[in-house]
Each structure stands twice: as structure tokens, then as C-alpha cells.
Amino acid sequence: MSKDNDVRGAERSARGKGNQVKGRIKDAAGGLSGDPELQAEGKLDQAKGKLQDALGKAERRLDDDAETDRP
């Protein structure tokens, strides 16, 4: 793998964390305003963010492993 993959992994993790924050805000706003659709959308954004963050971390881990396996 290359450094580009490491950067992409970091970017994916950052987007994931952003989606998690956005989801928490929507979830809370939906709960406070009594809007179950907004609350559900927030929970979906949080799940999407967690997945993006996990994929980004996995990409970086694979890149790190590939770097250490080289002679």
C-alpha cells in the first residue's frame, strides 16, 4: 500500500467522526422537538459515521502492516 492509502484512511475516519457528530446533533434535536424522523436520521448518520471511521482505521492499519512487512 502507499501513503495515499494512509491519507485516504485518515480522511475517511475524519468524515466518519463528522457524521457521528452530525448524527448526535440530529438525534438530540429530534428528541427535543418530538420529531422521530429526525431522530432516526440522526441514528442512521451515527451508524454511517461509525462504519466510515472503522473502515478508515482498517485502511491505516493495513497500510502500517504493509510498511512493516517490507524488507
N, C-alpha and C positions, 0 to 999 in steps of 0.2 A: 504494500500500500504506500501511498505517498503522503506528503504533508498536506496536500489538498484534501485528502480524506479526513485528516485530523481536524482541519479547519471546518469542513462540512459538518463533521460530528459536533463541533463546538457550536456552530450556527444552529444546527437542528436542536441541540439542547437548549440554547437560548430562546428559540422560538417556542419550544415546549414549555419552558418556565413562564414565558409571556402568556401563553394560552391558559396555563394553570391559574395565573393571577387574574386574567380576564374572566375565567370561569368562576372563580371565587367571588368576584365582584357581582357578576350576573346572578349567581346563586343567592347571594345575600340580598341583592336588590329585589329579586323575585320573591324572596321570603318576606321581606319588609313590606312590599307593596301588594302581596297576596296574588302574585302572578305566577301560577305554576308552570306556564310555558317558558317564561324567562328563567325560572329556577332550573327546569330540566335542561334548557340550553346551556346554562352555566355548568351543570354537572357533566354534560357532554364535552364542553370545552376543557374542563379539568381532566377528563379521561384522555382526550386527544393530546393534551399537553404532557401528561404523564408518559404516554406512549412515545411521543416525539423525544422527550428527554431521555427515556430509556434507550431508544434507538441511537441517539447521538452519543450517549455514553458507550454503547456497544461498539459503535464505529471507532471511537477514540481508543477503546481497549484493544480492538483488533489491529489498529494501526500501531499501537505501542508494542503489541506482541510480535507483529511482523518486523518491527525495527530491532527487537532484541534477538530474533531468530536469525538475523543476517550475520554472516561470518565476518 
